Amino acid sequence: MPRITTCLAATAAGLALASPAQAATSHSPDVVRPQAADSGAITLTGPQVKHVQQKSQPKPAWKIALNFAMRKRGIPYVWGGTSDSGYDCSGLTLKAYAHAGIELPRTAAEQYNAFSRKISWNHLKPGDLVFFHGLGHVGMVSRPGYMVNAPHTGDVVKEEPLSDWRREAFVGAVRPDPKGVRLSTKQHNDPPPAMLTATL
C-alpha cells in the first residue's frame, strides 16, 4: 500500500504541472505508454485472433476431398472415368480422397469393404461415403441431407438430395480418415504410409 500511495501522489503532482496529453506519456513505470502509430504493430481482437488460428490449422482430409468433389460438378459421367474428362461414381470419390492424401481402392464395393467401421444413415456427416444398390453406387455426403456424386451415363457430377428412394437403396456408409483404410487395399508391395494404417 505505501508504494501505491507514493505513485498516486507523484502522479497527482505530475498532472498538476502537465497537460492531459503530457500526462498520458508520463515516465512513471506504472503508466502504459501507447506505441507510435508507425511502429508496425498490429492489434487484433479476440475473434480476429481465433480466425487467424483457425486459418493456420490444416484442413481435415474430408473437407479437402469434399471441396475437390464439389469443384467437379458439371463434368460428365464416364464409365471408368477418373479425370476431368469424365468420372464414374467411385472414380470421383477415389480422386477426391487421393487429393486429400488418402488412397482408396477403385470400385464402390472395394471402397465400402476397405473400412471396418460403418456409419448409419442417421449419423452421416459431410465427407462420408454413402453406398447404394448392393454396393453398385457411391456418393459423398456434402451437407446434411445431400450428396455429391457422378450418377450415371448421360448425367454429370452434381449435388442431389439424399431422398427417400435413396434411403431405401442405402447399404451403408464409411468415413475415410487416416486410420480407416485396411492395409489390404494397397495394390503394390511398397509399405503403406503410416496415415493409412487401420485399426481392425
DRENMIVEX-196082 format. One record per residue: residue number from 0; residue in three letters; x, y, z of N, C-alpha, C in turn. Coordinates in Angstrom, 3 decimals, padded with zeros to 6 digits, always signed. Layout:
// DRENMIVEX-196082
  pos  code        nu        nv        nw       cau       cav       caw        cu        cv        cw
  NUM   ALA         X         Y         Z         X         Y         Z         X         Y         Z
...
// end
This chain:
// DRENMIVEX-196082
  pos  code        nu        nv        nw       cau       cav       caw        cu        cv        cw
    0   MET  +000.815  -001.219  +000.000  +000.000  +000.000  +000.000  +000.849  +001.271  +000.000
    1   PRO  +002.015  +001.371  +000.732  +002.819  +002.601  +000.703  +003.236  +002.944  -000.715
    2   ARG  +003.603  +001.905  -001.548  +004.061  +002.166  -002.912  +002.949  +002.784  -003.746
    3   ILE  +001.743  +002.278  -003.565  +000.607  +002.814  -004.318  +000.359  +004.265  -003.936
    4   THR  +000.433  +004.581  -002.667  +000.219  +005.942  -002.198  +001.248  +006.877  -002.816
    5   THR  +002.502  +006.443  -002.840  +003.574  +007.251  -003.410  +003.339  +007.492  -004.891
    6   CYS  +002.942  +006.420  -005.621  +002.692  +006.559  -007.054  +001.555  +007.525  -007.318
    7   LEU  +000.475  +007.418  -006.527  -000.658  +008.305  -006.711  -000.266  +009.741  -006.429
    8   ALA  +000.536  +009.921  -005.415  +000.971  +011.278  -005.075  +001.827  +011.856  -006.181
    9   ALA  +002.744  +011.027  -006.690  +003.619  +011.503  -007.752  +002.825  +011.810  -009.006
   10   THR  +001.845  +010.957  -009.300  +001.019  +011.173  -010.486  +000.200  +012.438  -010.344
   11   ALA  -000.337  +012.646  -009.181  -001.136  +013.846  -008.946  -000.289  +015.086  -009.120
   12   ALA  +000.950  +015.027  -008.613  +001.849  +016.166  -008.755  +002.153  +016.415  -010.218
   13   GLY  +002.380  +015.329  -010.956  +002.685  +015.472  -012.382  +001.516  +016.054  -013.142
   14   LEU  +000.288  +015.638  -012.820  -000.887  +016.138  -013.507  -001.099  +017.623  -013.230
   15   ALA  -000.676  +018.071  -012.064  -000.842  +019.477  -011.724  +000.054  +020.350  -012.582
   16   LEU  +001.172  +019.788  -013.057  +002.140  +020.563  -013.814  +002.083  +020.313  -015.303
   17   ALA  +001.327  +019.288  -015.726  +001.353  +018.919  -017.132  -000.043  +018.953  -017.725
   18   SER  -000.073  +019.057  -019.033  -001.352  +018.989  -019.739  -001.805  +017.542  -019.780
   19   PRO  -003.075  +017.278  -020.097  -003.560  +015.886  -020.195  -002.756  +015.072  -021.192
   20   ALA  -002.347  +015.644  -022.324  -001.572  +014.898  -023.312  -000.212  +014.528  -022.770
   21   GLN  +000.409  +015.465  -022.033  +001.719  +015.179  -021.450  +001.608  +014.133  -020.349
   22   ALA  +000.527  +014.194  -019.590  +000.347  +013.230  -018.509  +000.208  +011.826  -019.054
   23   ALA  -000.387  +011.697  -020.234  -000.597  +010.371  -020.812  +000.704  +009.709  -021.181
   24   THR  +001.759  +010.533  -021.372  +003.066  +009.969  -021.734  +004.039  +010.075  -020.577
   25   SER  +003.523  +010.063  -019.390  +004.352  +010.136  -018.188  +005.368  +009.015  -018.166
   26   HIS  +006.539  +009.279  -017.557  +007.592  +008.272  -017.457  +007.419  +007.376  -016.250
   27   SER  +006.306  +007.493  -015.543  +006.065  +006.626  -014.401  +006.015  +005.175  -014.862
   28   PRO  +006.684  +004.230  -014.167  +006.676  +002.816  -014.574  +005.299  +002.182  -014.518
   29   ASP  +004.350  +002.823  -013.851  +003.012  +002.260  -013.730  +002.072  +002.756  -014.816
   30   VAL  +002.555  +003.585  -015.739  +001.726  +004.113  -016.813  +002.101  +003.410  -018.107
   31   VAL  +001.112  +002.829  -018.792  +001.347  +002.167  -020.070  +001.388  +003.218  -021.157
   32   ARG  +002.506  +003.269  -021.871  +002.656  +004.268  -022.917  +002.218  +003.691  -024.259
   33   PRO  +001.339  +004.372  -024.993  +000.902  +003.853  -026.297  +002.049  +003.837  -027.290
   34   GLN  +002.054  +002.817  -028.172  +003.078  +002.744  -029.193  +002.778  +003.741  -030.295
   35   ALA  +003.831  +004.194  -030.940  +003.666  +005.129  -032.039  +002.895  +004.470  -033.169
   36   ALA  +002.160  +005.264  -033.923  +001.313  +004.721  -034.981  +002.125  +004.045  -036.072
   37   ASP  +003.372  +004.501  -036.256  +004.193  +003.946  -037.333  +005.132  +002.840  -036.852
   38   SER  +004.835  +002.249  -035.688  +005.718  +001.213  -035.146  +005.571  -000.119  -035.863
   39   GLY  +004.522  -000.274  -036.678  +004.311  -001.536  -037.382  +003.530  -002.554  -036.579
   40   ALA  +003.167  -002.223  -035.344  +002.419  -003.149  -034.502  +000.967  -003.229  -034.970
   41   ILE  +000.392  -004.450  -034.900  -000.997  -004.673  -035.284  -001.749  -005.216  -034.081
   42   THR  -002.868  -004.606  -033.787  -003.689  -005.051  -032.663  -004.869  -005.846  -033.199
   43   LEU  -005.068  -007.078  -032.671  -006.163  -007.941  -033.094  -007.138  -008.140  -031.947
   44   THR  -008.410  -008.201  -032.293  -009.427  -008.515  -031.293  -009.445  -010.023  -031.060
   45   GLY  -010.161  -010.448  -030.028  -010.268  -011.877  -029.733  -010.798  -012.684  -030.904
   46   PRO  -011.914  -012.275  -031.527  -012.429  -013.028  -032.681  -011.442  -013.067  -033.846
   47   GLN  -010.688  -011.976  -034.048  -009.705  -011.957  -035.131  -008.569  -012.940  -034.863
   48   VAL  -008.132  -013.017  -033.618  -007.083  -013.972  -033.254  -007.568  -015.395  -033.500
   49   LYS  -008.811  -015.689  -033.107  -009.378  -017.023  -033.314  -009.446  -017.359  -034.795
   50   HIS  -009.831  -016.372  -035.628  -009.931  -016.589  -037.072  -008.557  -016.910  -037.665
   51   VAL  -007.534  -016.180  -037.240  -006.171  -016.424  -037.738  -005.698  -017.813  -037.330
   52   GLN  -005.976  -018.204  -036.084  -005.571  -019.528  -035.616  -006.259  -020.627  -036.408
   53   GLN  -007.546  -020.461  -036.698  -008.278  -021.470  -037.459  -007.751  -021.580  -038.882
   54   LYS  -007.403  -020.457  -039.499  -006.895  -020.481  -040.866  -005.530  -021.131  -040.951
   55   SER  -004.744  -021.028  -039.857  -003.400  -021.594  -039.868  -003.404  -023.102  -039.634
   56   GLN  -004.530  -023.659  -039.170  -004.610  -025.093  -038.934  -004.902  -025.822  -040.242
   57   PRO  -004.297  -026.983  -040.454  -004.554  -027.722  -041.701  -006.004  -028.184  -041.777
   58   LYS  -006.549  -028.204  -043.009  -007.916  -028.680  -043.199  -007.972  -030.183  -043.003
   59   PRO  -009.056  -030.699  -042.432  -009.198  -032.154  -042.327  -009.344  -032.771  -043.705
   60   ALA  -008.978  -034.052  -043.818  -008.993  -034.742  -045.109  -010.375  -034.712  -045.746
   61   TRP  -011.429  -034.916  -044.965  -012.770  -034.959  -045.546  -013.130  -033.641  -046.211
   62   LYS  -012.669  -032.527  -045.629  -013.014  -031.230  -046.195  -012.267  -030.993  -047.509
   63   ILE  -011.011  -031.427  -047.572  -010.234  -031.314  -048.813  -010.887  -032.157  -049.901
   64   ALA  -011.264  -033.392  -049.541  -011.900  -034.292  -050.510  -013.231  -033.729  -050.980
   65   LEU  -014.023  -033.202  -050.063  -015.327  -032.660  -050.420  -015.187  -031.442  -051.327
   66   ASN  -014.259  -030.565  -051.017  -014.042  -029.394  -051.865  -013.650  -029.818  -053.276
   67   PHE  -012.821  -030.856  -053.378  -012.419  -031.370  -054.688  -013.640  -031.868  -055.456
   68   ALA  -014.457  -032.689  -054.808  -015.622  -033.258  -055.480  -016.609  -032.183  -055.908
   69   MET  -016.822  -031.189  -055.071  -017.767  -030.126  -055.401  -017.276  -029.287  -056.578
   70   ARG  -015.969  -029.155  -056.715  -015.425  -028.399  -057.852  -015.615  -029.140  -059.175
   71   LYS  -015.909  -030.435  -059.113  -016.072  -031.231  -060.337  -017.510  -031.263  -060.838
   72   ARG  -018.408  -030.555  -060.173  -019.795  -030.526  -060.620  -019.870  -030.019  -062.061
   73   GLY  -020.685  -030.697  -062.853  -020.847  -030.330  -064.253  -020.010  -031.160  -065.208
   74   ILE  -019.018  -031.887  -064.676  -018.211  -032.769  -065.527  -019.037  -034.019  -065.834
   75   PRO  -019.038  -034.492  -067.072  -019.910  -035.620  -067.433  -019.518  -036.934  -066.779
   76   TYR  -020.522  -037.775  -066.583  -020.287  -039.145  -066.133  -019.668  -039.925  -067.292
   77   VAL  -018.571  -040.621  -066.990  -017.939  -041.519  -067.958  -017.614  -042.810  -067.224
   78   TRP  -018.132  -043.924  -067.714  -017.867  -045.205  -067.058  -016.368  -045.461  -067.037
   79   GLY  -015.819  -045.744  -065.835  -014.394  -045.973  -065.679  -013.580  -044.700  -065.598
   80   GLY  -014.249  -043.528  -065.613  -013.536  -042.255  -065.643  -012.967  -041.840  -064.296
   81   THR  -011.742  -041.308  -064.343  -011.084  -040.829  -063.117  -010.373  -039.497  -063.368
   82   SER  -010.869  -038.718  -064.326  -010.214  -037.448  -064.643  -011.274  -036.417  -064.996
   83   ASP  -010.821  -035.188  -065.255  -011.752  -034.123  -065.592  -012.388  -034.318  -066.967
   84   SER  -011.956  -035.328  -067.712  -012.655  -035.682  -068.949  -013.953  -036.407  -068.640
   85   GLY  -014.052  -036.940  -067.427  -015.248  -037.652  -067.005  -014.964  -038.523  -065.801
   86   TYR  -015.956  -038.674  -064.937  -015.838  -039.507  -063.734  -017.000  -040.487  -063.672
   87   ASP  -016.710  -041.684  -063.143  -017.817  -042.515  -062.689  -017.906  -042.324  -061.182
   88   CYS  -018.853  -043.005  -060.540  -019.114  -042.707  -059.126  -017.898  -042.944  -058.235
   89   SER  -017.287  -044.115  -058.358  -016.148  -044.432  -057.495  -014.877  -043.738  -057.973
   90   GLY  -014.819  -043.388  -059.264  -013.668  -042.627  -059.752  -013.621  -041.250  -059.133
   91   LEU  -014.799  -040.646  -058.912  -014.864  -039.332  -058.275  -014.400  -039.396  -056.821
   92   THR  -014.917  -040.372  -056.068  -014.531  -040.472  -054.662  -013.063  -040.880  -054.525
   93   LEU  -012.595  -041.725  -055.429  -011.189  -042.135  -055.439  -010.276  -040.930  -055.571
   94   LYS  -010.543  -040.092  -056.578  -009.697  -038.930  -056.836  -009.850  -037.864  -055.759
   95   ALA  -011.065  -037.721  -055.218  -011.286  -036.712  -054.182  -010.451  -037.008  -052.940
   96   TYR  -010.485  -038.257  -052.489  -009.709  -038.582  -051.295  -008.219  -038.706  -051.591
   97   ALA  -007.856  -039.065  -052.819  -006.439  -039.059  -053.194  -005.893  -037.638  -053.094
   98   HIS  -006.710  -036.664  -053.449  -006.325  -035.256  -053.355  -006.068  -034.868  -051.897
   99   ALA  -006.722  -035.564  -050.971  -006.547  -035.299  -049.537  -005.470  -036.184  -048.923
  100   GLY  -004.809  -037.010  -049.757  -003.728  -037.853  -049.255  -004.166  -039.207  -048.747
  101   ILE  -005.397  -039.620  -049.050  -005.902  -040.915  -048.607  -006.180  -041.777  -049.835
  102   GLU  -005.557  -042.938  -049.883  -005.714  -043.837  -051.028  -006.882  -044.782  -050.812
  103   LEU  -007.771  -044.834  -051.780  -008.909  -045.741  -051.753  -008.770  -046.757  -052.875
  104   PRO  -009.412  -047.921  -052.736  -009.461  -048.860  -053.859  -010.342  -048.306  -054.977
  105   ARG  -010.390  -048.990  -056.106  -011.011  -048.425  -057.298  -012.540  -048.483  -057.318
  106   THR  -013.139  -049.610  -056.952  -014.578  -049.754  -057.141  -015.366  -049.398  -055.884
  107   ALA  -016.661  -049.171  -056.064  -017.524  -048.829  -054.934  -017.523  -049.929  -053.877
  108   ALA  -017.654  -051.176  -054.293  -017.687  -052.283  -053.338  -016.374  -052.381  -052.571
  109   GLU  -015.256  -052.181  -053.267  -013.950  -052.240  -052.595  -013.789  -051.078  -051.622
  110   GLN  -014.292  -049.921  -051.982  -014.198  -048.771  -051.082  -015.007  -049.007  -049.812
  111   TYR  -016.181  -049.606  -049.968  -017.012  -049.905  -048.796  -016.323  -050.926  -047.886
  112   ASN  -015.757  -051.960  -048.493  -015.136  -053.031  -047.712  -013.755  -052.672  -047.176
  113   ALA  -013.228  -051.522  -047.575  -011.908  -051.098  -047.104  -011.940  -050.578  -045.668
  114   PHE  -013.132  -050.392  -045.125  -013.272  -049.799  -043.798  -013.999  -050.746  -042.855
  115   SER  -013.455  -050.887  -041.664  -014.092  -051.763  -040.692  -015.258  -051.076  -040.000
  116   ARG  -015.222  -049.766  -039.887  -016.298  -049.038  -039.209  -017.326  -048.575  -040.229
  117   LYS  -018.579  -048.901  -039.988  -019.669  -048.488  -040.861  -020.503  -047.400  -040.171
  118   ILE  -021.016  -046.491  -040.979  -021.793  -045.358  -040.469  -023.257  -045.538  -040.865
  119   SER  -024.152  -045.337  -039.914  -025.583  -045.491  -040.195  -026.144  -044.231  -040.849
  120   TRP  -027.312  -044.374  -041.439  -027.971  -043.263  -042.121  -028.162  -042.060  -041.203
  121   ASN  -028.522  -042.312  -039.953  -028.811  -041.225  -039.014  -027.565  -040.555  -038.449
  122   HIS  -026.390  -041.049  -038.786  -025.152  -040.466  -038.258  -024.223  -039.976  -039.366
  123   LEU  -024.770  -039.726  -040.539  -023.956  -039.268  -041.663  -023.432  -037.855  -041.428
  124   LYS  -022.192  -037.625  -041.884  -021.570  -036.308  -041.805  -020.935  -035.981  -043.154
  125   PRO  -020.718  -034.693  -043.427  -020.038  -034.331  -044.673  -018.704  -035.057  -044.821
  126   GLY  -018.458  -035.545  -046.026  -017.244  -036.305  -046.304  -017.434  -037.802  -046.252
  127   ASP  -018.512  -038.260  -045.596  -018.782  -039.697  -045.549  -019.106  -040.212  -046.947
  128   LEU  -018.690  -041.440  -047.228  -019.053  -042.092  -048.479  -020.303  -042.930  -048.233
  129   VAL  -021.305  -042.731  -049.069  -022.586  -043.429  -048.926  -022.767  -044.376  -050.110
  130   PHE  -023.236  -045.582  -049.812  -023.309  -046.651  -050.821  -024.752  -047.126  -050.988
  131   PHE  -025.094  -047.453  -052.249  -026.463  -047.809  -052.595  -026.498  -049.010  -053.545
  132   HIS  -027.691  -049.553  -053.713  -027.972  -050.573  -054.738  -026.981  -051.735  -054.702
  133   GLY  -026.867  -052.395  -053.556  -025.973  -053.541  -053.460  -024.520  -053.200  -053.702
  134   LEU  -024.116  -052.016  -053.260  -022.741  -051.509  -053.432  -022.415  -051.207  -054.897
  135   GLY  -023.448  -050.929  -055.681  -023.226  -050.580  -057.077  -023.039  -049.097  -057.318
  136   HIS  -023.246  -048.290  -056.289  -023.112  -046.840  -056.465  -022.598  -046.221  -055.171
  137   VAL  -021.784  -045.155  -055.316  -021.248  -044.435  -054.158  -021.313  -042.938  -054.416
  138   GLY  -021.602  -042.213  -053.361  -021.559  -040.749  -053.393  -020.883  -040.250  -052.128
  139   MET  -020.724  -038.947  -052.021  -020.103  -038.351  -050.839  -021.057  -037.332  -050.228
  140   VAL  -021.315  -037.456  -048.929  -022.194  -036.511  -048.247  -021.568  -035.119  -048.337
  141   SER  -022.348  -034.154  -048.829  -021.838  -032.796  -048.995  -022.299  -031.859  -047.880
  142   ARG  -023.488  -032.107  -047.389  -024.095  -031.348  -046.282  -025.276  -032.166  -045.805
  143   PRO  -025.853  -031.825  -044.669  -026.962  -032.636  -044.173  -028.067  -032.790  -045.223
  144   GLY  -028.371  -034.054  -045.562  -029.441  -034.332  -046.498  -029.066  -034.287  -047.965
  145   TYR  -027.772  -034.123  -048.285  -027.339  -034.033  -049.676  -026.039  -034.795  -049.887
  146   MET  -025.819  -035.182  -051.138  -024.551  -035.803  -051.506  -024.123  -035.287  -052.872
  147   VAL  -022.810  -035.344  -053.136  -022.271  -035.056  -054.453  -021.850  -036.392  -055.045
  148   ASN  -022.194  -036.628  -056.329  -021.905  -037.916  -056.938  -021.926  -037.804  -058.457
  149   ALA  -021.386  -038.830  -059.095  -021.480  -038.975  -060.548  -022.535  -040.046  -060.788
  150   PRO  -023.783  -039.672  -061.134  -024.905  -040.614  -061.087  -024.870  -041.749  -062.103
  151   HIS  -024.840  -041.417  -063.391  -024.950  -042.466  -064.406  -024.665  -041.871  -065.780
  152   THR  -024.552  -042.732  -066.767  -024.318  -042.298  -068.140  -025.389  -041.308  -068.588
  153   GLY  -024.964  -040.240  -069.213  -025.892  -039.217  -069.665  -026.096  -038.101  -068.661
  154   ASP  -025.519  -038.244  -067.479  -025.653  -037.221  -066.442  -024.282  -036.616  -066.158
  155   VAL  -024.224  -035.723  -065.188  -022.968  -035.049  -064.820  -022.770  -035.147  -063.311
  156   VAL  -021.551  -034.882  -062.872  -021.279  -034.797  -061.436  -022.144  -033.679  -060.865
  157   LYS  -022.874  -033.981  -059.798  -023.768  -032.972  -059.236  -024.094  -033.289  -057.787
  158   GLU  -024.636  -032.289  -057.116  -025.131  -032.454  -055.752  -026.622  -032.719  -055.841
  159   GLU  -027.096  -033.700  -055.083  -028.522  -034.009  -055.102  -028.973  -034.481  -053.727
  160   PRO  -030.277  -034.437  -053.474  -030.783  -034.811  -052.145  -030.604  -036.296  -051.847
  161   LEU  -030.397  -036.597  -050.590  -030.454  -037.978  -050.107  -031.938  -038.264  -049.843
  162   SER  -032.648  -038.549  -050.911  -034.106  -038.662  -050.892  -034.572  -039.970  -050.263
  163   ASP  -035.886  -040.105  -050.170  -036.470  -041.320  -049.598  -036.096  -042.558  -050.416
  164   TRP  -036.100  -042.423  -051.739  -035.757  -043.603  -052.539  -034.286  -043.940  -052.424
  165   ARG  -033.450  -042.914  -052.159  -032.042  -043.191  -051.894  -031.910  -043.946  -050.568
  166   ARG  -032.686  -043.550  -049.599  -032.614  -044.231  -048.306  -033.033  -045.689  -048.435
  167   GLU  -034.035  -045.952  -049.267  -034.477  -047.334  -049.454  -033.388  -048.193  -050.086
  168   ALA  -032.547  -047.561  -050.926  -031.470  -048.304  -051.594  -030.161  -048.258  -050.808
  169   PHE  -030.164  -047.578  -049.656  -028.943  -047.377  -048.856  -028.429  -048.697  -048.288
  170   VAL  -027.139  -048.953  -048.506  -026.489  -050.151  -047.973  -025.723  -049.822  -046.698
  171   GLY  -025.025  -048.697  -046.711  -024.216  -048.303  -045.571  -023.303  -047.162  -045.968
  172   ALA  -022.504  -046.708  -045.012  -021.583  -045.605  -045.269  -020.288  -045.842  -044.515
  173   VAL  -019.241  -045.183  -044.977  -017.951  -045.244  -044.292  -017.416  -043.822  -044.175
  174   ARG  -016.479  -043.636  -043.265  -015.905  -042.312  -043.002  -014.393  -042.383  -043.203
  175   PRO  -013.919  -042.089  -044.401  -012.471  -042.159  -044.637  -011.710  -041.206  -043.718
  176   ASP  -010.653  -041.727  -043.135  -009.771  -040.928  -042.290  -008.425  -041.623  -042.261
  177   PRO  -007.400  -040.978  -041.723  -006.058  -041.573  -041.767  -005.941  -042.953  -041.141
  178   LYS  -006.872  -043.330  -040.271  -006.778  -044.637  -039.617  -007.817  -045.627  -040.144
  179   GLY  -008.540  -045.243  -041.205  -009.674  -046.053  -041.599  -009.479  -047.043  -042.717
  180   VAL  -008.352  -046.997  -043.425  -008.189  -047.835  -044.604  -007.410  -049.101  -044.275
  181   ARG  -007.939  -050.240  -044.680  -007.249  -051.510  -044.449  -005.958  -051.557  -045.272
  182   LEU  -004.937  -052.194  -044.716  -003.674  -052.325  -045.434  -003.864  -053.116  -046.720
  183   SER  -004.835  -053.998  -046.758  -005.025  -054.861  -047.915  -005.512  -054.104  -049.139
  184   THR  -005.874  -052.841  -048.971  -006.319  -052.073  -050.129  -005.152  -051.616  -050.977
  185   LYS  -003.940  -051.725  -050.478  -002.779  -051.325  -051.266  -002.609  -052.287  -052.435
  186   GLN  -002.343  -051.731  -053.610  -002.254  -052.546  -054.813  -000.814  -052.858  -055.214
  187   HIS  +000.145  -052.484  -054.368  +001.553  -052.755  -054.677  +002.260  -053.156  -053.407
  188   ASN  +003.537  -053.467  -053.507  +004.265  -054.034  -052.377  +004.978  -053.002  -051.515
  189   ASP  +004.872  -051.717  -051.859  +005.516  -050.702  -051.039  +004.849  -050.649  -049.674
  190   PRO  +005.621  -050.394  -048.615  +004.991  -050.275  -047.298  +004.050  -049.080  -047.292
  191   PRO  +002.850  -049.245  -046.737  +001.890  -048.142  -046.743  +002.336  -047.020  -045.813
  192   PRO  +001.982  -045.769  -046.129  +002.277  -044.687  -045.217  +001.556  -044.900  -043.894
  193   ALA  +002.119  -044.331  -042.825  +001.545  -044.526  -041.506  +000.106  -044.034  -041.446
  194   MET  -000.232  -042.994  -042.218  -001.576  -042.448  -042.134  -002.638  -043.379  -042.702
  195   LEU  -002.241  -044.439  -043.375  -003.212  -045.373  -043.922  -003.395  -046.614  -043.056
  196   THR  -002.695  -046.667  -041.933  -002.798  -047.832  -041.059  -004.183  -047.881  -040.423
  197   ALA  -004.781  -049.062  -040.442  -006.126  -049.218  -039.909  -006.112  -049.863  -038.538
  198   THR  -007.151  -049.582  -037.773  -007.392  -050.324  -036.537  -008.478  -051.332  -036.845
  199   LEU  -008.119  -052.576  -036.898  -009.058  -053.617  -037.334  -009.669  -054.331  -036.124
// end
